[in-house]
């Protein structure tokens, strides 16, 4: 089984290893599952999540594939790279969720990108429990050396506090 290349994917170490690229409102916060007005998660081993605030909150990790032990030869065979993330809203406030994952070359220039449209969760009109997003990069050009993983969002009512999207269980795996 491929190993998760993201460090601290669910907030067990607070915000360690994450670069905060947008830290609006009351900033990022780590909370215990299920949290106020929250939803149970499908895996009992995941006990924490990251919570966003009323202005945009984004956090990012850039994985150096060579530093993680992959060789030029392995990477240039274009192995499948799978990214996964879990997100949910609260039962009392709407939120937006967004994710952007990029495969980067040795100069950290974008060669492939997964960036779906932002998702809006509204507890008045939709089910806001934990949902998984997943994407597999395959058949891409050789030369990938880094992976940039960025995600986050905010609440839709601009309430003071941490009423925005919640994220946890993020992963990046290489099938080499």
PyMOL commands that place a pseudoatom at each C-alpha (Angstrom):
pseudoatom trace, name=CA, resn=UNK, resi=1, chain=A, elem=C, hetatm=0, pos=[0.000, 0.000, 0.000]
pseudoatom trace, name=CA, resn=UNK, resi=2, chain=A, elem=C, hetatm=0, pos=[1.305, 3.453, -0.887]
pseudoatom trace, name=CA, resn=UNK, resi=3, chain=A, elem=C, hetatm=0, pos=[2.148, 5.772, 2.009]
pseudoatom trace, name=CA, resn=UNK, resi=4, chain=A, elem=C, hetatm=0, pos=[0.614, 9.179, 2.617]
pseudoatom trace, name=CA, resn=UNK, resi=5, chain=A, elem=C, hetatm=0, pos=[3.179, 11.844, 1.730]
pseudoatom trace, name=CA, resn=UNK, resi=6, chain=A, elem=C, hetatm=0, pos=[1.317, 14.621, 3.568]
pseudoatom trace, name=CA, resn=UNK, resi=7, chain=A, elem=C, hetatm=0, pos=[2.434, 15.265, 7.112]
pseudoatom trace, name=CA, resn=UNK, resi=8, chain=A, elem=C, hetatm=0, pos=[-0.166, 15.968, 9.806]
pseudoatom trace, name=CA, resn=UNK, resi=9, chain=A, elem=C, hetatm=0, pos=[-3.164, 15.307, 7.528]
pseudoatom trace, name=CA, resn=UNK, resi=10, chain=A, elem=C, hetatm=0, pos=[-5.825, 15.672, 10.236]
pseudoatom trace, name=CA, resn=UNK, resi=11, chain=A, elem=C, hetatm=0, pos=[-4.424, 18.212, 12.685]
pseudoatom trace, name=CA, resn=UNK, resi=12, chain=A, elem=C, hetatm=0, pos=[-3.015, 15.864, 15.327]
pseudoatom trace, name=CA, resn=UNK, resi=13, chain=A, elem=C, hetatm=0, pos=[-0.018, 18.218, 15.494]
pseudoatom trace, name=CA, resn=UNK, resi=14, chain=A, elem=C, hetatm=0, pos=[-2.088, 21.417, 15.242]
pseudoatom trace, name=CA, resn=UNK, resi=15, chain=A, elem=C, hetatm=0, pos=[-0.880, 23.347, 12.145]
pseudoatom trace, name=CA, resn=UNK, resi=16, chain=A, elem=C, hetatm=0, pos=[2.630, 21.854, 12.038]
pseudoatom trace, name=CA, resn=UNK, resi=17, chain=A, elem=C, hetatm=0, pos=[3.938, 21.195, 8.483]
pseudoatom trace, name=CA, resn=UNK, resi=18, chain=A, elem=C, hetatm=0, pos=[1.270, 23.389, 6.830]
pseudoatom trace, name=CA, resn=UNK, resi=19, chain=A, elem=C, hetatm=0, pos=[1.966, 26.738, 5.177]
pseudoatom trace, name=CA, resn=UNK, resi=20, chain=A, elem=C, hetatm=0, pos=[-0.951, 29.091, 5.795]
pseudoatom trace, name=CA, resn=UNK, resi=21, chain=A, elem=C, hetatm=0, pos=[-1.495, 30.782, 2.424]
pseudoatom trace, name=CA, resn=UNK, resi=22, chain=A, elem=C, hetatm=0, pos=[-4.711, 32.556, 3.491]
pseudoatom trace, name=CA, resn=UNK, resi=23, chain=A, elem=C, hetatm=0, pos=[-5.529, 32.915, 7.156]
pseudoatom trace, name=CA, resn=UNK, resi=24, chain=A, elem=C, hetatm=0, pos=[-8.574, 35.181, 7.284]
pseudoatom trace, name=CA, resn=UNK, resi=25, chain=A, elem=C, hetatm=0, pos=[-11.153, 35.864, 9.935]
pseudoatom trace, name=CA, resn=UNK, resi=26, chain=A, elem=C, hetatm=0, pos=[-10.309, 34.117, 13.172]
pseudoatom trace, name=CA, resn=UNK, resi=27, chain=A, elem=C, hetatm=0, pos=[-7.662, 32.054, 11.337]
pseudoatom trace, name=CA, resn=UNK, resi=28, chain=A, elem=C, hetatm=0, pos=[-7.343, 28.263, 11.141]
pseudoatom trace, name=CA, resn=UNK, resi=29, chain=A, elem=C, hetatm=0, pos=[-8.132, 26.150, 14.189]
pseudoatom trace, name=CA, resn=UNK, resi=30, chain=A, elem=C, hetatm=0, pos=[-7.887, 22.449, 15.030]
pseudoatom trace, name=CA, resn=UNK, resi=31, chain=A, elem=C, hetatm=0, pos=[-10.921, 20.930, 16.786]
pseudoatom trace, name=CA, resn=UNK, resi=32, chain=A, elem=C, hetatm=0, pos=[-11.867, 17.516, 18.144]
pseudoatom trace, name=CA, resn=UNK, resi=33, chain=A, elem=C, hetatm=0, pos=[-14.295, 15.342, 16.207]
pseudoatom trace, name=CA, resn=UNK, resi=34, chain=A, elem=C, hetatm=0, pos=[-17.276, 15.787, 15.826]
pseudoatom trace, name=CA, resn=UNK, resi=35, chain=A, elem=C, hetatm=0, pos=[-17.167, 19.367, 17.197]
pseudoatom trace, name=CA, resn=UNK, resi=36, chain=A, elem=C, hetatm=0, pos=[-20.028, 21.811, 17.758]
pseudoatom trace, name=CA, resn=UNK, resi=37, chain=A, elem=C, hetatm=0, pos=[-22.879, 21.212, 15.301]
pseudoatom trace, name=CA, resn=UNK, resi=38, chain=A, elem=C, hetatm=0, pos=[-20.678, 18.607, 13.660]
pseudoatom trace, name=CA, resn=UNK, resi=39, chain=A, elem=C, hetatm=0, pos=[-20.942, 15.228, 12.014]
pseudoatom trace, name=CA, resn=UNK, resi=40, chain=A, elem=C, hetatm=0, pos=[-19.407, 11.894, 12.970]
pseudoatom trace, name=CA, resn=UNK, resi=41, chain=A, elem=C, hetatm=0, pos=[-16.528, 10.744, 10.775]
pseudoatom trace, name=CA, resn=UNK, resi=42, chain=A, elem=C, hetatm=0, pos=[-16.391, 7.316, 9.129]
pseudoatom trace, name=CA, resn=UNK, resi=43, chain=A, elem=C, hetatm=0, pos=[-13.040, 6.377, 10.687]
pseudoatom trace, name=CA, resn=UNK, resi=44, chain=A, elem=C, hetatm=0, pos=[-12.680, 6.242, 14.491]
pseudoatom trace, name=CA, resn=UNK, resi=45, chain=A, elem=C, hetatm=0, pos=[-8.905, 6.716, 14.176]
pseudoatom trace, name=CA, resn=UNK, resi=46, chain=A, elem=C, hetatm=0, pos=[-9.412, 10.275, 12.865]
pseudoatom trace, name=CA, resn=UNK, resi=47, chain=A, elem=C, hetatm=0, pos=[-10.185, 12.337, 15.970]
pseudoatom trace, name=CA, resn=UNK, resi=48, chain=A, elem=C, hetatm=0, pos=[-9.403, 15.906, 14.853]
pseudoatom trace, name=CA, resn=UNK, resi=49, chain=A, elem=C, hetatm=0, pos=[-10.023, 18.215, 11.908]
pseudoatom trace, name=CA, resn=UNK, resi=50, chain=A, elem=C, hetatm=0, pos=[-9.042, 21.685, 10.699]
pseudoatom trace, name=CA, resn=UNK, resi=51, chain=A, elem=C, hetatm=0, pos=[-11.751, 24.382, 10.907]
pseudoatom trace, name=CA, resn=UNK, resi=52, chain=A, elem=C, hetatm=0, pos=[-11.944, 27.572, 8.831]
pseudoatom trace, name=CA, resn=UNK, resi=53, chain=A, elem=C, hetatm=0, pos=[-13.331, 30.964, 9.732]
pseudoatom trace, name=CA, resn=UNK, resi=54, chain=A, elem=C, hetatm=0, pos=[-15.460, 33.671, 8.080]
pseudoatom trace, name=CA, resn=UNK, resi=55, chain=A, elem=C, hetatm=0, pos=[-12.803, 34.889, 5.643]
pseudoatom trace, name=CA, resn=UNK, resi=56, chain=A, elem=C, hetatm=0, pos=[-10.832, 32.688, 3.282]
pseudoatom trace, name=CA, resn=UNK, resi=57, chain=A, elem=C, hetatm=0, pos=[-8.547, 30.179, 4.989]
pseudoatom trace, name=CA, resn=UNK, resi=58, chain=A, elem=C, hetatm=0, pos=[-6.169, 28.143, 2.799]
pseudoatom trace, name=CA, resn=UNK, resi=59, chain=A, elem=C, hetatm=0, pos=[-3.259, 25.925, 3.800]
pseudoatom trace, name=CA, resn=UNK, resi=60, chain=A, elem=C, hetatm=0, pos=[-0.688, 24.149, 1.681]
pseudoatom trace, name=CA, resn=UNK, resi=61, chain=A, elem=C, hetatm=0, pos=[2.036, 21.541, 1.669]
pseudoatom trace, name=CA, resn=UNK, resi=62, chain=A, elem=C, hetatm=0, pos=[4.563, 21.029, -1.102]
pseudoatom trace, name=CA, resn=UNK, resi=63, chain=A, elem=C, hetatm=0, pos=[5.897, 17.471, -1.240]
pseudoatom trace, name=CA, resn=UNK, resi=64, chain=A, elem=C, hetatm=0, pos=[9.453, 17.006, -2.554]
pseudoatom trace, name=CA, resn=UNK, resi=65, chain=A, elem=C, hetatm=0, pos=[9.256, 13.601, -4.235]
pseudoatom trace, name=CA, resn=UNK, resi=66, chain=A, elem=C, hetatm=0, pos=[13.033, 13.117, -4.468]
pseudoatom trace, name=CA, resn=UNK, resi=67, chain=A, elem=C, hetatm=0, pos=[13.420, 13.900, -0.749]
pseudoatom trace, name=CA, resn=UNK, resi=68, chain=A, elem=C, hetatm=0, pos=[10.676, 11.324, -0.082]
pseudoatom trace, name=CA, resn=UNK, resi=69, chain=A, elem=C, hetatm=0, pos=[12.885, 8.652, -1.656]
pseudoatom trace, name=CA, resn=UNK, resi=70, chain=A, elem=C, hetatm=0, pos=[11.537, 8.377, -5.192]
pseudoatom trace, name=CA, resn=UNK, resi=71, chain=A, elem=C, hetatm=0, pos=[14.136, 8.175, -7.954]
pseudoatom trace, name=CA, resn=UNK, resi=72, chain=A, elem=C, hetatm=0, pos=[14.178, 10.148, -11.192]
pseudoatom trace, name=CA, resn=UNK, resi=73, chain=A, elem=C, hetatm=0, pos=[13.584, 6.867, -13.020]
pseudoatom trace, name=CA, resn=UNK, resi=74, chain=A, elem=C, hetatm=0, pos=[10.527, 5.961, -10.930]
pseudoatom trace, name=CA, resn=UNK, resi=75, chain=A, elem=C, hetatm=0, pos=[9.017, 9.409, -11.308]
pseudoatom trace, name=CA, resn=UNK, resi=76, chain=A, elem=C, hetatm=0, pos=[9.653, 9.568, -15.051]
pseudoatom trace, name=CA, resn=UNK, resi=77, chain=A, elem=C, hetatm=0, pos=[7.507, 6.453, -15.602]
pseudoatom trace, name=CA, resn=UNK, resi=78, chain=A, elem=C, hetatm=0, pos=[4.562, 8.710, -14.604]
pseudoatom trace, name=CA, resn=UNK, resi=79, chain=A, elem=C, hetatm=0, pos=[3.228, 6.559, -11.753]
pseudoatom trace, name=CA, resn=UNK, resi=80, chain=A, elem=C, hetatm=0, pos=[-0.366, 7.173, -10.684]
pseudoatom trace, name=CA, resn=UNK, resi=81, chain=A, elem=C, hetatm=0, pos=[-0.586, 9.913, -8.080]
pseudoatom trace, name=CA, resn=UNK, resi=82, chain=A, elem=C, hetatm=0, pos=[-3.783, 9.909, -6.035]
pseudoatom trace, name=CA, resn=UNK, resi=83, chain=A, elem=C, hetatm=0, pos=[-4.986, 12.775, -3.869]
pseudoatom trace, name=CA, resn=UNK, resi=84, chain=A, elem=C, hetatm=0, pos=[-7.847, 12.530, -1.404]
pseudoatom trace, name=CA, resn=UNK, resi=85, chain=A, elem=C, hetatm=0, pos=[-9.452, 14.922, 1.022]
pseudoatom trace, name=CA, resn=UNK, resi=86, chain=A, elem=C, hetatm=0, pos=[-12.453, 14.928, 3.357]
pseudoatom trace, name=CA, resn=UNK, resi=87, chain=A, elem=C, hetatm=0, pos=[-14.593, 17.995, 4.011]
pseudoatom trace, name=CA, resn=UNK, resi=88, chain=A, elem=C, hetatm=0, pos=[-17.885, 18.858, 5.712]
pseudoatom trace, name=CA, resn=UNK, resi=89, chain=A, elem=C, hetatm=0, pos=[-19.986, 21.755, 6.893]
pseudoatom trace, name=CA, resn=UNK, resi=90, chain=A, elem=C, hetatm=0, pos=[-21.731, 22.454, 10.166]
pseudoatom trace, name=CA, resn=UNK, resi=91, chain=A, elem=C, hetatm=0, pos=[-25.437, 21.881, 10.807]
pseudoatom trace, name=CA, resn=UNK, resi=92, chain=A, elem=C, hetatm=0, pos=[-25.983, 25.593, 11.540]
pseudoatom trace, name=CA, resn=UNK, resi=93, chain=A, elem=C, hetatm=0, pos=[-23.961, 27.527, 8.928]
pseudoatom trace, name=CA, resn=UNK, resi=94, chain=A, elem=C, hetatm=0, pos=[-23.158, 27.239, 5.240]
pseudoatom trace, name=CA, resn=UNK, resi=95, chain=A, elem=C, hetatm=0, pos=[-19.612, 27.129, 3.916]
pseudoatom trace, name=CA, resn=UNK, resi=96, chain=A, elem=C, hetatm=0, pos=[-17.456, 26.831, 0.834]
pseudoatom trace, name=CA, resn=UNK, resi=97, chain=A, elem=C, hetatm=0, pos=[-14.727, 24.262, 0.195]
pseudoatom trace, name=CA, resn=UNK, resi=98, chain=A, elem=C, hetatm=0, pos=[-11.963, 24.375, -2.371]
pseudoatom trace, name=CA, resn=UNK, resi=99, chain=A, elem=C, hetatm=0, pos=[-8.944, 22.276, -3.295]
pseudoatom trace, name=CA, resn=UNK, resi=100, chain=A, elem=C, hetatm=0, pos=[-6.077, 22.677, -5.730]
pseudoatom trace, name=CA, resn=UNK, resi=101, chain=A, elem=C, hetatm=0, pos=[-3.427, 20.013, -6.313]
pseudoatom trace, name=CA, resn=UNK, resi=102, chain=A, elem=C, hetatm=0, pos=[-0.607, 20.624, -8.779]
pseudoatom trace, name=CA, resn=UNK, resi=103, chain=A, elem=C, hetatm=0, pos=[2.136, 18.403, -10.149]
pseudoatom trace, name=CA, resn=UNK, resi=104, chain=A, elem=C, hetatm=0, pos=[5.278, 20.507, -10.414]
pseudoatom trace, name=CA, resn=UNK, resi=105, chain=A, elem=C, hetatm=0, pos=[8.560, 20.125, -12.295]
pseudoatom trace, name=CA, resn=UNK, resi=106, chain=A, elem=C, hetatm=0, pos=[12.054, 20.684, -10.878]
pseudoatom trace, name=CA, resn=UNK, resi=107, chain=A, elem=C, hetatm=0, pos=[11.528, 24.472, -11.045]
pseudoatom trace, name=CA, resn=UNK, resi=108, chain=A, elem=C, hetatm=0, pos=[8.190, 24.083, -9.244]
pseudoatom trace, name=CA, resn=UNK, resi=109, chain=A, elem=C, hetatm=0, pos=[6.274, 25.137, -12.344]
pseudoatom trace, name=CA, resn=UNK, resi=110, chain=A, elem=C, hetatm=0, pos=[2.793, 23.656, -12.768]
pseudoatom trace, name=CA, resn=UNK, resi=111, chain=A, elem=C, hetatm=0, pos=[2.612, 20.772, -15.273]
pseudoatom trace, name=CA, resn=UNK, resi=112, chain=A, elem=C, hetatm=0, pos=[-0.750, 19.229, -14.265]
pseudoatom trace, name=CA, resn=UNK, resi=113, chain=A, elem=C, hetatm=0, pos=[-3.524, 20.583, -12.049]
pseudoatom trace, name=CA, resn=UNK, resi=114, chain=A, elem=C, hetatm=0, pos=[-6.623, 19.278, -10.298]
pseudoatom trace, name=CA, resn=UNK, resi=115, chain=A, elem=C, hetatm=0, pos=[-8.776, 22.251, -9.314]
pseudoatom trace, name=CA, resn=UNK, resi=116, chain=A, elem=C, hetatm=0, pos=[-12.505, 21.540, -9.281]
pseudoatom trace, name=CA, resn=UNK, resi=117, chain=A, elem=C, hetatm=0, pos=[-15.016, 24.345, -8.807]
pseudoatom trace, name=CA, resn=UNK, resi=118, chain=A, elem=C, hetatm=0, pos=[-15.511, 25.358, -5.165]
pseudoatom trace, name=CA, resn=UNK, resi=119, chain=A, elem=C, hetatm=0, pos=[-18.292, 23.459, -3.390]
pseudoatom trace, name=CA, resn=UNK, resi=120, chain=A, elem=C, hetatm=0, pos=[-20.962, 25.329, -1.438]
pseudoatom trace, name=CA, resn=UNK, resi=121, chain=A, elem=C, hetatm=0, pos=[-22.546, 23.457, 1.458]
pseudoatom trace, name=CA, resn=UNK, resi=122, chain=A, elem=C, hetatm=0, pos=[-25.773, 24.866, 2.887]
pseudoatom trace, name=CA, resn=UNK, resi=123, chain=A, elem=C, hetatm=0, pos=[-27.432, 22.959, 5.756]
pseudoatom trace, name=CA, resn=UNK, resi=124, chain=A, elem=C, hetatm=0, pos=[-30.820, 24.454, 4.772]
pseudoatom trace, name=CA, resn=UNK, resi=125, chain=A, elem=C, hetatm=0, pos=[-30.712, 22.820, 1.340]
pseudoatom trace, name=CA, resn=UNK, resi=126, chain=A, elem=C, hetatm=0, pos=[-28.130, 20.025, 1.338]
pseudoatom trace, name=CA, resn=UNK, resi=127, chain=A, elem=C, hetatm=0, pos=[-26.542, 17.292, 3.399]
pseudoatom trace, name=CA, resn=UNK, resi=128, chain=A, elem=C, hetatm=0, pos=[-23.364, 18.694, 4.978]
pseudoatom trace, name=CA, resn=UNK, resi=129, chain=A, elem=C, hetatm=0, pos=[-21.837, 15.520, 6.461]
pseudoatom trace, name=CA, resn=UNK, resi=130, chain=A, elem=C, hetatm=0, pos=[-18.304, 14.369, 5.618]
pseudoatom trace, name=CA, resn=UNK, resi=131, chain=A, elem=C, hetatm=0, pos=[-17.664, 13.943, 1.895]
pseudoatom trace, name=CA, resn=UNK, resi=132, chain=A, elem=C, hetatm=0, pos=[-14.569, 12.694, 0.129]
pseudoatom trace, name=CA, resn=UNK, resi=133, chain=A, elem=C, hetatm=0, pos=[-12.968, 14.207, -2.945]
pseudoatom trace, name=CA, resn=UNK, resi=134, chain=A, elem=C, hetatm=0, pos=[-10.475, 12.073, -4.842]
pseudoatom trace, name=CA, resn=UNK, resi=135, chain=A, elem=C, hetatm=0, pos=[-8.459, 12.443, -8.034]
pseudoatom trace, name=CA, resn=UNK, resi=136, chain=A, elem=C, hetatm=0, pos=[-5.799, 10.304, -9.708]
pseudoatom trace, name=CA, resn=UNK, resi=137, chain=A, elem=C, hetatm=0, pos=[-3.202, 11.826, -12.013]
pseudoatom trace, name=CA, resn=UNK, resi=138, chain=A, elem=C, hetatm=0, pos=[-2.081, 9.362, -14.707]
pseudoatom trace, name=CA, resn=UNK, resi=139, chain=A, elem=C, hetatm=0, pos=[-0.447, 9.467, -18.138]
pseudoatom trace, name=CA, resn=UNK, resi=140, chain=A, elem=C, hetatm=0, pos=[1.218, 12.808, -17.458]
pseudoatom trace, name=CA, resn=UNK, resi=141, chain=A, elem=C, hetatm=0, pos=[4.537, 13.986, -18.915]
pseudoatom trace, name=CA, resn=UNK, resi=142, chain=A, elem=C, hetatm=0, pos=[7.790, 12.931, -17.209]
pseudoatom trace, name=CA, resn=UNK, resi=143, chain=A, elem=C, hetatm=0, pos=[9.662, 15.407, -15.044]
pseudoatom trace, name=CA, resn=UNK, resi=144, chain=A, elem=C, hetatm=0, pos=[7.361, 15.733, -12.029]
pseudoatom trace, name=CA, resn=UNK, resi=145, chain=A, elem=C, hetatm=0, pos=[9.422, 16.385, -8.877]
pseudoatom trace, name=CA, resn=UNK, resi=146, chain=A, elem=C, hetatm=0, pos=[7.015, 18.119, -6.470]
pseudoatom trace, name=CA, resn=UNK, resi=147, chain=A, elem=C, hetatm=0, pos=[3.318, 18.005, -5.563]
pseudoatom trace, name=CA, resn=UNK, resi=148, chain=A, elem=C, hetatm=0, pos=[1.515, 21.066, -4.199]
pseudoatom trace, name=CA, resn=UNK, resi=149, chain=A, elem=C, hetatm=0, pos=[-1.629, 20.320, -2.136]
pseudoatom trace, name=CA, resn=UNK, resi=150, chain=A, elem=C, hetatm=0, pos=[-3.747, 23.307, -1.053]
pseudoatom trace, name=CA, resn=UNK, resi=151, chain=A, elem=C, hetatm=0, pos=[-7.264, 23.368, 0.406]
pseudoatom trace, name=CA, resn=UNK, resi=152, chain=A, elem=C, hetatm=0, pos=[-9.634, 25.333, 2.608]
pseudoatom trace, name=CA, resn=UNK, resi=153, chain=A, elem=C, hetatm=0, pos=[-12.615, 27.652, 2.455]
pseudoatom trace, name=CA, resn=UNK, resi=154, chain=A, elem=C, hetatm=0, pos=[-14.768, 29.834, 4.690]
pseudoatom trace, name=CA, resn=UNK, resi=155, chain=A, elem=C, hetatm=0, pos=[-18.283, 30.169, 6.052]
pseudoatom trace, name=CA, resn=UNK, resi=156, chain=A, elem=C, hetatm=0, pos=[-21.008, 31.818, 3.971]
pseudoatom trace, name=CA, resn=UNK, resi=157, chain=A, elem=C, hetatm=0, pos=[-22.585, 33.910, 6.732]
pseudoatom trace, name=CA, resn=UNK, resi=158, chain=A, elem=C, hetatm=0, pos=[-19.455, 35.715, 7.964]
pseudoatom trace, name=CA, resn=UNK, resi=159, chain=A, elem=C, hetatm=0, pos=[-20.048, 34.691, 11.568]
pseudoatom trace, name=CA, resn=UNK, resi=160, chain=A, elem=C, hetatm=0, pos=[-17.266, 35.429, 14.038]
pseudoatom trace, name=CA, resn=UNK, resi=161, chain=A, elem=C, hetatm=0, pos=[-15.618, 32.156, 14.997]
pseudoatom trace, name=CA, resn=UNK, resi=162, chain=A, elem=C, hetatm=0, pos=[-14.974, 28.866, 13.190]
pseudoatom trace, name=CA, resn=UNK, resi=163, chain=A, elem=C, hetatm=0, pos=[-18.168, 28.233, 11.251]
pseudoatom trace, name=CA, resn=UNK, resi=164, chain=A, elem=C, hetatm=0, pos=[-16.530, 27.479, 7.893]
pseudoatom trace, name=CA, resn=UNK, resi=165, chain=A, elem=C, hetatm=0, pos=[-15.654, 24.245, 6.166]
pseudoatom trace, name=CA, resn=UNK, resi=166, chain=A, elem=C, hetatm=0, pos=[-13.892, 21.501, 8.099]
pseudoatom trace, name=CA, resn=UNK, resi=167, chain=A, elem=C, hetatm=0, pos=[-11.184, 19.365, 6.479]
pseudoatom trace, name=CA, resn=UNK, resi=168, chain=A, elem=C, hetatm=0, pos=[-9.369, 16.211, 7.573]
pseudoatom trace, name=CA, resn=UNK, resi=169, chain=A, elem=C, hetatm=0, pos=[-7.855, 12.960, 6.345]
pseudoatom trace, name=CA, resn=UNK, resi=170, chain=A, elem=C, hetatm=0, pos=[-5.951, 14.533, 3.457]
pseudoatom trace, name=CA, resn=UNK, resi=171, chain=A, elem=C, hetatm=0, pos=[-3.593, 12.311, 1.488]
pseudoatom trace, name=CA, resn=UNK, resi=172, chain=A, elem=C, hetatm=0, pos=[-1.200, 12.217, -1.436]
pseudoatom trace, name=CA, resn=UNK, resi=173, chain=A, elem=C, hetatm=0, pos=[0.076, 8.820, -2.556]
pseudoatom trace, name=CA, resn=UNK, resi=174, chain=A, elem=C, hetatm=0, pos=[2.366, 7.726, -5.377]
pseudoatom trace, name=CA, resn=UNK, resi=175, chain=A, elem=C, hetatm=0, pos=[1.947, 4.229, -6.826]
pseudoatom trace, name=CA, resn=UNK, resi=176, chain=A, elem=C, hetatm=0, pos=[5.600, 3.640, -7.667]
for i in range(1, 176): cmd.bond("trace and resi %d" % i, "trace and resi %d" % (i + 1))
show_as sticks, trace
zoom trace
